[in-house]
Amino acid sequence: MSSVPDASDATMLGRRTDGTPVRRPLSPHLQVYDMMQMTSAISISHRATGIAWTAGAVLMVWWLVAAASGPEAFDRVQWFLGSFVGILMLMGVTAAAWFHTLAGVRHLFWDAGYGYDIPTTYKSGRAVLIGTAVLTALTWLALLISW
């Protein structure tokens, strides 16, 4: 008979280097993160904006394929992207692109060994948020001026 009552528990049991038994989680999940903490919120948002940025790339491919397909297909895509929903999507992709870029630069600094102390981490997190808002607004302001 097994000493472990549930077979799935077997993967969670282990021993420390000194031989004492320890019960390990399979992997940390959302319950270990404090969603209101700046570092967790920025990290999770960085992943989410990467997905949104990919959706924006799909929109761009759709636009390019329509442009290559002819005037009728291109007009349909242009109509959609010029609609209220389309403009909201484009604004969201713009914000996602700026956020993901700025958070990526923040990660590059971390990779170089800078900015690990808590005050700097919070300052850089706020800089990513403020930078995203400012750069998104400037991008759309430039777009509207040139339109």
N, C-alpha and C positions, 0 to 999 in steps of 0.2 A: 504494500500500500504506500502511496506517495505521502511525503511529509508536507506537501503543499496542497491545501484543500481545493484550490482552483488552479487548473493548468495555466491559465493566463497570468496568474501571479508569479509563475516560475521565472518569467522574464524580468520581473521587478525585484527579485531577490539577488543580492550579491554580497561581497565581502570587501571590507576596506583593506588597505595594505597591511594593517596590523592583525588582520584575521577576524575582526569583529563583524557580525552580520549587519547589513544595512538594506533598507527597502528603498529602491530608486523608482522615480516616475519614468514612464516610457519616454516621454519628452515633454518639455514645458509647452503649455498651450495658452490660450487667451486668458485663462484665469490667473496666470502669474503676472500679467501686466496690469499696471494701473493706468487706465485709459486717459485719465486726466493729467498724467505726468507728461511734461514736454517731450522728453526723449522717446517715450513709447508712442505718443501721438504722432510725432514727426516721422518716426521709423515706419509705422503702419501706413501713414499717409504717403510716404515715399513709395512704398510697394503698390499702393492703390493707384497713385498717379502714373506709375509705370504701366499699369494695365490700361488706364485711360489714354495714355500716350500711344499705346498700341492700337487702341480703337481709333484714335485720330489718324494713325498711319493707314488704317483700313479705309477711312473716309477719303484720304488723299489718293489712295490707289483707285477707289471708286471714281473719283473726279478725273484722274488721268486716263483710266480706261474709257470713261464716257467721252473725254476729249478726243481720244483716238478712234472712237466708234462712229462719230459723226455729229452733226449739229443737233439732231433731235434728242439723242441721248444726253449730250452736253447741256442742252436747255433744261432737261428734266432735273439733272443734278444741280445746276445753277439755281433753278427754282426752289428746290428743297433747301439748299444751303443758304439761300436768301430769305427763306421763311423765318418766322419767329423761333420755331423749334431748331432750325438749322443754325441760326445765329447763336442761340443759347448753347448748342453743342460746340460750335467753333470757339465761343468764349471759354467754355469749360475745358476744351482741349488746350487752348492757349494758357490758361491758368495751370493746368496739369503739367504742361511742358516747362513752364517757368519754375514751378515748384520742384519738379523732378530734377531739373538742371541745377538749381541752387542747392537742393539737398544732396545731390551728387557731388558738388564742389565741397560741401561741408564734409562729406565722407572722404574725399581726397585729402583734406587737411588731417582728418583722423588717421588715415592710412600713413601719413607722414609723421604721425606722433604728436600733433598739436591739437589743443582744445578739448582734452579729456576731463579737465577739472569741472566741477558742477557749475560754477558761475559762468564759465566760458561756454559750456554746453547749452545753458539756457539763453545766453546772449546770441549764440549762433542760430539757435532754434527760432528766436524772435526775428532775427535778421532774415531767415528764410521766409517766414510768414509775411513780414513787411515787404521784403524784396519781391515776393510773388505778387502781392497786391499792386505795388507801384509799377512793376514791369508789365503786368497784364493790362493795367489802365493805360500806360504809355503806348503799348503795342496797339490797343484798340483806338486810342486817340490818334495815333499816326495813321492807322487804317482809315478812320473816318475823315481825317483831313485830306488824305490823298484820294478818297473815293470820289 
